[in-house]
Amino acid sequence: MSDVRLASPQGKWILLTTVLGSSMAMLDSTVVNVALPRIGRDLDADLAALQWTVNAYMLTLAGLILLGGSLGDRYGRRKVFVVGVVWFAAASLLCGLAPNAGVLVAARALQGVGGALLTPGSLALIQASFHPDDRGRAVGLWSGFGGIGAAVGPFVGGWLVDGPGWRWVFLLNVPLALVCAPIAVRHVPESADGRTHTRFDVLGAVLGALALALVTYALIEARSGSPVVVVAAVAGLAAGVAFVAVEKRRPDPMMPLGIFASRQFTAVNLVTLCVYAAFGGFFFLAALQLQVVVGWSALAAGTALLPTTALMLLFSARSGALADRIGPRIPLTVGPLLCAAGMLLMLRVGPDASYLADVLPALLVLGTGMVTLVAPLTATVLGSVDTSRAGLASGINNAAARAAGLIAVAALPLVAGMGSEAYRSASAFDDAFGRAMVVCAGVLVVGSAVAFATVRSLPAGCRRPECRTHGSVLTPPLEGERARGRLS
């Protein structure tokens, strides 16, 4: 544990490198959606390949993020963070040079591995490096600057796609890493958890990732009707059952099932699955809708989506303060309903849609709903478990949100009836997009109902979120003493 002060030169360097590292991973979660139509045209890829371009990254990131935090605790948080940054940059370079869709998908999966190493590590470095008096402010600045990175992501992505080309969406990570890694090596103190002596739950991590991979494959490839799809679906479910069995029996599991003994924790994770499945499906399809159907450029489409993140940055802290006063039940019930209304308003966005009359009202309502629910969601996760398990609870909730988005991107085009070439036809995509928005709205209504029926007031003195300002539209913030894979 170090006592670096935030105002010191070293403190500023630590903040800079952690913000750069987390922003790399956060940017890639948002900018790639804007580039998908151009990627599809240049690589002659069908819709399934575009789904895999998004999901290969989310698959390895969601499956390994809990393990990534544990690796930092054992071998050194700075060391694992730097490895993650270098790994992420190398995979990004491979993405930028990919000659075909197959190589791009494989490189995206490798990118997710790097993201799983650096994402929990960036927050863990702040919490392990700064003096206790400065730690809260440092976490707030890290979260705020990371939110700004998320906000400008779609704009930067659109500008790159329309300018030097979609490959620079990935190649941009290389110079960022060349700045980030040397600063970390030179200025960030090393830290580790001397109490961590147990084995890593590698089997649990592998089974969890395998279950997600097989189910994702079955959903994306279901259009083919191949017997292999059925085999993959059954094998994925079997891997999921095996994951639960392994986690139940291991003395030190990656995801201790006992934490779900809290009814409220279980309930709020069900709400998380509903909410972030809808968000993941929406932002995947909305960027395509604005380009394929409305006919906007990548830059215009990326810029159009900014209001949701801007609202999150401006008002998430106030929403959290309101939830502290009135409790989480009302915000977690009303927030998803507002988001559902915003997605239904997107039904008006078709050929020749007006930004001010059609797109902006939908995004403002959606953004208002996101502001209403995200901060109370995090507070409820932390308040539902013992303070000593706050980091574990946050890690599980974050992984659940990523897994929900992963499944949504795989399943929503299938449920909405999108063919493999749907994104090449404006009329076909527009029809399917309308059906998809209705499905997303329905999932959000289910989440609202679960929250209303199960969420109750938080106990006095429970742990409150440190990340008051949050800008990511695809995941809740990581929280806790150390947002890592195993706290006991």
C-alpha positions, 0 to 999 in steps of 0.5 A: 500500500502506498501513500501517494498524494493526488496533487503530487507529480507522481499522483498525476502520472498515476491518474493519467496512465490509469485513465489512458488504460481504462479508456482504451478498453472503454473506447473499443466497447463503443467506437466499433459499433459505428464502424460496422457497416464500413467493415462489412463492406470492405471485408465482404462480411455478412451480419453474423461476422459483424455480430462476432466482431462485437461479441468476440471482444465481449466474450473474452472480456466478460469471461475473464474479467474476474480472473484478471483482477485476481492475477493482479492481486497475486503477481502485482497490479502494475505488472498485470496492468502493463501486460494488459496494455501491451497485449491490448495494443498488440491485438489492436494492431492485428485488428487494424491489419486484418485481411479478412473477417476471420482474422478480425474476429480472432484478433478481437477475442485477443483484445478482450483478453487484454481488456480483462487484464487492464480494466480491473487493474486500472481501478485497483492501481488507484486504490492501492497507490493513493493516500486514503485521504485522496483515494475517493477523489482519485477514483472520482476523477478516474471515473469522470475522465473515463466517462469523457472517453466513453462520450467521445468514443462514437464521435472519434470512431465516426471521424476515423471511419469517414476519414483515414478509415475503419482500421484506425479505430483499432490502430489508434490504441497503439500510440495510446499504449506507447504512452500508457505503458512507460508511464506505468512502469516509471511512475506507478508503484507496484502492489500485490495482495500478500494474503492471496495464496490460493489457487486460481479458479482457472477451470471455473473461468474456462467453463464460464467462457466456454458456456458463453461462447457456445451459446453465442455461437448457437444464437448467431449461427441459428439461421443456418439450421445446421445440426452443429448449432443444436450440438453447440447449444446443448454443449453450452448449457452443459458447460453452464451447469458444469460451471455452477457445479465447479463453483459450488465445490471449489474451496476458493471459487472465482464466483462464490455462489454463496453471495447469491444467498442475498435475495436482493443481490440476486434480484438486482443482478436479474435487473442488470441482465434485463437492462444491459441486454436491452442497452447492448442490443440497442447500441449495436443496432442503432449505429447500423440503423442510422447509417444503413436506413437513415443514410447518415455518415459514420461521423453523423451517426456517432455524434447522434448517439452522444446525448445518452453519454452526456446525460450520464456524465452530467447527472449520474452523481445527482441521480445517486444522491436522489436514490440515497434519499428515496431508496433504490426501488423507485429509480430502478422501477421508473428508469427501465420504463423510461428507457423502454419509452425511448426505444419505442420512440426509435420506431419513428427513426426511418428513412429521411428521419430528422435528428431534432424531431425523431432521433434526439427525443428518443435518445433524451428519453433513453438517456434520462432513464439510464441516468435514473437507474444506473447509480441506484443499481450500483448502490443496491449491488454494494448494499446487498452484501457485506462490505468486505465483499463489495469488490466481488459483488461489483465484479460479478455485476459488471460481468453480468452486464457484459454477458447480457450485452453479449447474448443480446447482440447474438440473439436480437437479430435472430429474434427480430428476423434479420437475415444474414444480409439484412444490413445491406438492405435499408428496407429489410433492416428497418423492418427488423430494427422496429421489431428489435426495439419492441423486444428491447422495450419488453425486456426493460419492462420485465426488468422494471417489474422485477425491481418493483417486486423485489428491491427494498430499501438499503440497510443503514451504514451500507457501502456507497459507490465511490464512482459517482460520475459514470459515462459508460452506456454498456456496463455499470462501474466497477466498485469496491476496495479492489474491484477484483475477482475474489474478495473474502 
